[in-house]
Amino acid sequence: MAIYTVTFKTLINNYASLQLLEQHDIDPGDVVTVAGVNATFNGSRTVYATPEYLFIGVSNEGDLEYDYNQPVPYQIIYALTADNVERSASTGTVTNDLVACTWITATDIEDWLGIGTATAGDAAFLTVCASAANEFCFTRRKIAGYQDLLGTVPNGAVKLGTVQYGGALYRQRGGLQDMATFDGYGVASTNGLNGTIKQLLGIDRPTLA
């Protein structure tokens, strides 16, 4: 969860625009909580757009329009049926209500590793590995340009890539850099992501439509 300070507000043609004080990690489709602006703007809102130019209205076709000669960074826009409000200074906050990514579970990693029945200690560590793999893989795909849902894995390939990364984290347990082993011969490094995991996650290449 992240909280951002609101600096300006606008409402045109039933779309509200809030400019924030700093760069944010909010994407279209995210649900945010607006507070401290006023009764009209406040509430739980679903973000429609995050433009970088001055919002000036809606076209006859329903498209949002901008003045591309006036950069306005750190904006969020959401639908809001109310009277127009001219752009003006504002106070308040926007809270990004993102929850944790839940693409895979500890059981997914356990099955992939073929552990069988995990001990209590192993089960706890598998849970940590699943949480770390979910967050890491979601973030890497987001950086690559994908707009995924936290609670729904995009496809089977991404799920397998996330499971494999979680398995690599588990196998690195007890090692400083590489997989834990009794000798130093023939051990594959787990630093970074191998080619198969990158391929499954669809990262390090342009996002496909």
C-alpha positions in Angstrom: 0.0 0.0 0.0 1.3 3.5 -0.9 -0.2 6.9 0.0 0.3 9.9 -2.2 -0.4 13.6 -1.6 -2.9 15.4 -3.9 -1.8 18.8 -5.2 -4.5 19.7 -7.8 -8.0 18.6 -8.7 -10.2 18.9 -11.8 -13.6 17.5 -12.8 -14.7 17.7 -16.5 -17.5 15.9 -18.3 -17.9 13.4 -15.4 -14.2 12.5 -15.2 -12.1 13.6 -12.2 -8.4 14.3 -12.5 -6.1 14.5 -9.5 -2.5 15.5 -9.8 -0.2 13.9 -7.2 2.9 15.3 -5.6 5.3 12.6 -6.7 5.6 9.7 -9.2 3.2 6.9 -8.4 2.9 3.2 -9.2 -0.9 3.4 -10.0 -2.1 1.8 -13.3 -5.4 1.9 -15.1 -7.7 -0.6 -13.4 -6.3 -0.1 -10.0 -8.7 0.7 -7.1 -7.6 3.6 -5.0 -9.0 5.4 -2.0 -9.3 9.2 -2.3 -9.6 11.1 1.0 -9.3 14.6 2.3 -10.1 16.3 -1.1 -13.8 16.9 -0.6 -17.1 15.0 -0.5 -17.4 14.9 -4.3 -14.0 13.5 -5.0 -13.5 11.3 -2.0 -14.2 7.5 -2.0 -13.1 4.2 -3.5 -12.3 4.9 -7.2 -11.2 2.8 -10.1 -8.5 4.5 -12.1 -9.4 5.0 -15.8 -6.2 6.7 -17.0 -2.8 8.0 -15.8 -1.9 10.7 -18.4 1.0 13.1 -18.5 -0.7 16.1 -20.0 -3.4 18.5 -19.0 -6.9 16.9 -19.1 -9.3 19.2 -21.0 -12.4 17.2 -21.6 -14.1 14.4 -23.5 -14.7 14.2 -27.2 -18.0 13.5 -28.9 -16.8 9.9 -29.3 -16.2 9.6 -25.6 -12.4 9.7 -25.7 -10.5 11.7 -23.1 -8.7 14.8 -24.6 -5.5 16.5 -23.5 -3.6 19.7 -24.1 -0.3 18.2 -25.3 1.4 21.6 -24.9 0.9 21.5 -21.1 2.6 18.6 -19.4 1.0 17.6 -16.1 2.9 14.8 -14.4 1.7 12.3 -11.8 -2.1 12.4 -12.7 -4.8 9.9 -12.2 -8.3 10.1 -13.8 -11.4 8.3 -12.8 -15.1 8.4 -13.7 -17.1 10.7 -11.4 -20.6 11.9 -12.2 -20.9 15.4 -10.8 -20.8 19.1 -11.8 -17.6 20.4 -13.4 -14.8 21.7 -11.1 -12.2 24.0 -12.5 -8.5 23.0 -12.0 -7.5 24.3 -8.6 -5.0 23.6 -5.8 -6.1 20.8 -3.5 -5.2 18.9 -0.4 -5.9 15.2 0.4 -4.4 11.8 -0.3 -4.7 8.9 -2.7 -4.0 5.5 -1.3 -3.2 2.7 -3.7 -5.2 -0.3 -2.3 -3.1 -3.0 -4.1 -3.1 -6.3 -2.3 -0.5 -9.0 -2.5 -0.1 -11.0 -5.7 -1.5 -14.5 -5.3 -0.6 -16.3 -8.6 0.9 -19.4 -7.0 0.9 -21.1 -3.6 3.4 -23.0 -1.5 1.7 -26.2 -2.6 2.4 -25.4 -6.3 6.2 -25.1 -5.5 6.0 -28.2 -3.3 4.5 -30.3 -6.1 7.0 -28.9 -8.6 9.9 -29.9 -6.3 8.4 -33.3 -5.7 9.0 -33.0 -1.9 6.0 -35.1 -1.0 4.9 -34.2 2.5 6.8 -31.1 3.7 7.8 -30.7 7.3 6.4 -27.7 9.3 9.7 -25.8 8.8 9.8 -26.6 5.0 6.1 -25.6 4.7 6.7 -22.3 6.3 9.7 -21.6 4.0 7.7 -22.7 1.0 5.1 -20.1 1.9 7.8 -17.4 2.0 9.2 -18.5 -1.3 5.7 -18.4 -2.9 5.1 -14.9 -1.6 8.5 -13.7 -2.9 8.1 -15.3 -6.3 4.6 -13.8 -6.7 5.8 -10.3 -5.9 9.0 -10.6 -7.9 7.4 -12.1 -11.1 4.5 -9.7 -11.0 6.8 -6.7 -10.7 9.1 -7.9 -13.5 6.1 -8.3 -15.8 4.8 -4.9 -14.8 8.2 -3.3 -15.6 8.1 -5.1 -19.0 4.8 -3.4 -19.8 2.2 -6.0 -18.9 -0.9 -5.0 -17.0 -1.8 -8.1 -15.0 -4.3 -8.7 -12.2 -2.9 -9.5 -8.8 -5.4 -12.2 -8.1 -5.4 -13.9 -11.5 -2.4 -15.5 -13.2 -2.3 -14.4 -16.9 -1.8 -17.9 -18.3 -0.2 -21.3 -17.7 3.2 -20.2 -18.9 3.4 -17.3 -16.5 2.3 -19.6 -13.6 4.9 -22.2 -14.4 7.6 -19.5 -14.6 6.6 -18.2 -11.2 6.6 -21.7 -9.8 10.0 -22.4 -11.2 11.4 -19.1 -9.7 9.9 -20.0 -6.3 11.5 -23.4 -6.6 14.8 -21.8 -7.3 14.5 -19.7 -4.2 13.7 -22.8 -2.1 16.7 -24.7 -3.5 19.0 -21.7 -2.7 18.1 -22.2 1.0 21.3 -22.4 3.1 23.5 -21.1 0.3 25.0 -17.6 0.1 24.8 -17.3 -3.7 24.0 -20.6 -5.2 21.9 -23.7 -4.5 23.0 -25.4 -1.2 25.3 -28.3 -1.9 27.9 -30.5 -0.2 30.5 -29.9 -2.9 31.3 -27.2 -5.4 31.2 -29.3 -8.6 28.6 -28.9 -11.3 26.3 -26.5 -9.4 24.2 -24.2 -11.6 24.0 -20.7 -10.4 20.6 -19.4 -9.3 21.6 -15.8 -9.5 19.2 -13.8 -11.8 16.6 -15.6 -14.0 17.4 -18.4 -16.4 16.3 -18.3 -20.0 13.4 -20.7 -19.4 11.9 -18.6 -16.6 12.2 -15.4 -18.7 10.6 -17.1 -21.7 7.7 -18.3 -19.5 7.2 -14.9 -17.9 7.4 -13.1 -21.3 9.9 -10.6 -20.0 13.0 -9.0 -21.5 11.2 -8.5 -24.8 8.5 -6.1 -26.0 5.0 -6.7 -24.7 2.8 -8.5 -27.2 -0.7 -7.2 -27.9 
